[in-house]
Amino acid sequence: MPVIFFVIIIIAFIGIGIGFAVWSSQMKDKRRKEMAGWAQANGLKFLPEKDHSIWMRYQPFKCLQRGDNRYAYNIMLGTTSDRVTCGFDYHYETHSTGNKGQRQTHHHHFSALVVDTGLPLKPLFIRPEGFFDKVTEFVGLDDIDFESAEFSQKFFVKAPDRRWAYDVLHQKTMEMMLAYPRFHIEFQGTQVMAYYDNRTFSLGDFSSALKLVITILDYLPPGVVEELKAMRSETRP
């Protein structure tokens, strides 16, 4: 009897494993089809294959430099709303050592959307404020504060050039951002990235991220845009 019971348990676990694998495959296939449809609706190409070089293409973004075995997949690339855009799911691995010394691999997935402006933007980092941010603020290592108390309470902002942060995050932009999902927003080089730090986007998130980034750029003060264009002209051969 114990042997039969043991065999039944093994068969049950095998069945559960097979069932989970089938379900996981179906979910991945469904996501690929949905993202392909979203890409087509927004005038973008859809490339489902893994791209192991995308972290080098967007090297300034630190979120793409974590761990190893890095690659993007379900890539949506092209021009939409007159902006060069790339959206994708992203994978990387980290490792730890278990209690018995065995090496364990941890798989991490998140989504990102990058919009290229063609302008020499200055570094800027915006993300939802967390508990530890409030602790560091208490000891004097605070982020940049703004006139909007609500925005300052809900977002952590860092920039080497504070004037640039105030130019980008003026009252109109802050009010708009408060009405959107809390993405991480990062300016590097000529590009702006929106992403979640630890989970993938829904199709609605891709739409919101695209609209948010484009609106932030559209809301840049005309004088700032002209200054960036002049800087671009100076750096061209």
C-alpha positions in Angstrom: 0.0 0.0 0.0 2.7 2.6 0.9 4.4 1.8 -2.5 1.2 2.3 -4.4 0.5 5.5 -2.6 4.1 6.8 -3.3 3.6 6.0 -7.0 0.3 7.8 -7.1 1.9 10.9 -5.6 4.7 10.8 -8.2 2.2 10.5 -11.0 0.2 13.3 -9.6 3.2 15.6 -9.4 4.2 14.7 -13.0 0.7 15.5 -14.1 0.7 18.8 -12.3 4.1 19.6 -13.9 2.9 18.8 -17.4 -0.3 20.7 -16.8 1.6 23.8 -15.6 4.0 23.6 -18.6 1.0 23.4 -21.1 -0.7 26.4 -19.3 2.5 28.4 -19.3 3.0 27.8 -23.0 -0.5 28.8 -23.8 -0.2 32.0 -21.7 3.1 32.9 -23.5 1.5 32.3 -26.9 -1.5 34.4 -26.0 0.7 37.3 -24.9 2.7 37.1 -28.1 -0.5 37.3 -30.2 -1.8 40.2 -28.1 1.4 42.1 -28.3 1.6 41.5 -32.0 -1.9 43.0 -32.4 -0.9 46.0 -30.2 2.2 46.5 -32.3 0.3 46.4 -35.6 -2.3 48.8 -34.3 0.4 51.3 -33.4 2.4 50.9 -36.7 5.2 48.9 -35.1 7.0 45.7 -36.2 6.7 42.7 -33.9 9.7 40.5 -33.3 9.0 37.7 -30.9 12.5 36.2 -30.9 15.1 36.8 -28.2 17.5 39.7 -28.6 20.6 39.3 -26.5 22.1 42.6 -27.6 19.4 45.0 -26.6 21.1 45.8 -23.3 24.1 47.0 -25.2 21.9 49.1 -27.5 20.4 50.9 -24.5 23.5 50.7 -22.4 22.9 53.8 -20.3 19.8 52.3 -18.7 21.0 50.5 -15.6 17.9 48.4 -15.3 19.0 46.5 -18.4 22.5 45.8 -17.0 21.5 43.6 -14.1 22.4 39.9 -13.8 23.3 37.7 -16.7 21.6 35.9 -19.6 20.0 39.2 -20.5 17.6 39.4 -23.4 14.6 41.1 -24.7 11.7 39.3 -26.4 8.3 40.2 -27.8 9.9 43.3 -29.2 7.8 46.0 -30.8 9.8 48.4 -32.9 9.2 51.3 -35.3 7.8 54.8 -35.4 4.5 55.8 -33.7 3.1 59.2 -32.9 6.1 60.5 -34.9 8.5 59.1 -32.4 11.0 56.2 -32.8 9.7 53.7 -30.2 10.7 50.3 -28.9 8.7 48.2 -26.4 9.7 44.8 -25.1 9.6 42.2 -22.4 13.0 41.7 -20.7 14.6 38.8 -18.9 17.7 38.5 -16.7 19.0 36.0 -14.2 20.6 36.3 -10.7 22.0 33.6 -8.6 22.1 32.7 -4.9 23.4 29.9 -2.7 21.0 27.7 -0.8 21.4 26.3 2.7 23.2 23.2 1.4 25.5 25.2 -0.8 23.6 24.5 -4.0 23.5 27.3 -6.7 20.1 28.6 -7.3 19.1 30.6 -10.4 16.4 33.3 -10.2 14.6 34.5 -13.4 13.4 38.1 -13.5 11.0 39.5 -16.1 9.8 43.1 -16.6 8.6 45.3 -19.5 9.9 48.5 -20.8 9.1 51.1 -23.5 11.8 53.4 -25.0 11.1 56.6 -27.0 14.0 58.2 -28.9 13.8 62.0 -29.1 16.8 62.7 -31.2 17.7 65.4 -28.7 20.6 65.4 -26.2 18.5 65.0 -23.0 20.1 65.3 -19.6 19.9 62.4 -17.1 16.7 62.3 -15.0 15.3 59.5 -12.9 11.7 59.3 -11.6 10.0 56.4 -9.7 7.3 55.8 -7.1 8.5 56.8 -3.7 8.9 53.9 -1.2 9.4 53.5 2.5 13.2 53.6 2.4 13.1 56.9 0.5 11.2 58.4 3.4 13.9 57.1 5.8 16.8 58.5 3.8 14.9 61.8 3.6 14.7 61.8 7.4 18.5 61.6 7.7 19.0 64.3 5.0 19.6 62.2 1.9 16.4 63.3 0.2 15.5 63.5 -3.4 14.4 66.6 -5.3 11.3 68.2 -3.9 8.8 70.2 -5.9 6.1 72.8 -5.3 3.4 70.1 -5.6 3.5 68.4 -2.2 1.4 65.5 -3.6 3.9 64.9 -6.4 6.9 65.0 -4.0 5.2 62.5 -1.6 4.4 60.1 -4.4 7.6 60.3 -6.6 11.3 60.0 -6.0 13.2 62.2 -8.4 17.0 62.4 -8.9 19.0 64.4 -11.5 22.6 65.7 -11.5 21.2 69.0 -12.8 18.3 70.1 -10.6 17.3 72.9 -13.0 16.7 70.2 -15.7 14.4 68.3 -13.3 12.4 71.5 -12.7 12.3 72.2 -16.4 10.8 68.8 -17.2 8.6 68.4 -14.1 6.7 71.7 -14.1 3.2 72.0 -12.7 1.3 70.8 -15.8 3.5 67.7 -16.2 3.3 66.8 -12.5 -0.5 67.0 -12.6 -0.6 64.8 -15.7 1.8 62.2 -14.1 -0.4 61.9 -11.0 -3.2 60.7 -13.1 -1.2 57.9 -14.7 0.1 54.5 -13.4 3.3 54.8 -11.4 6.0 53.9 -13.9 9.7 54.3 -13.5 10.8 57.0 -15.9 14.4 57.5 -16.9 16.0 60.0 -19.3 19.4 58.9 -20.8 21.2 60.2 -23.9 18.5 60.9 -26.5 16.0 58.4 -25.0 13.3 58.2 -22.4 12.3 54.8 -20.9 9.2 53.8 -18.9 9.2 50.5 -17.1 8.1 48.6 -14.1 10.9 47.4 -12.0 9.7 43.9 -11.3 6.8 42.9 -13.5 5.6 42.9 -17.1 3.2 45.4 -18.7 -0.3 44.6 -19.7 -1.3 46.0 -23.1 -3.0 48.8 -21.3 0.3 49.6 -19.5 2.1 49.8 -22.9 -0.5 52.2 -24.1 -0.3 54.3 -20.9 3.5 54.3 -20.9 3.7 55.4 -24.5 1.2 58.2 -24.0 2.8 59.3 -20.8 6.3 59.5 -22.2 5.1 61.3 -25.4 3.1 63.8 -23.3 6.1 64.5 -21.0 8.1 65.3 -24.1 5.3 67.4 -25.7 5.0 69.4 -22.4 8.7 70.4 -22.4 8.8 74.2 -22.5 9.6 75.6 -26.0 12.7 77.4 -24.7 14.1 74.1 -23.3 13.4 72.4 -26.6 15.2 75.1 -28.5 18.1 74.9 -26.2 18.4 71.1 -26.7 18.2 71.6 -30.5 21.0 74.1 -30.3 23.1 71.6 -28.3 22.4 68.9 -30.9 23.6 71.2 -33.7 26.8 72.0 -31.8 27.6 68.3 -31.4 27.0 67.4 -35.0 30.1 67.3 -37.3 
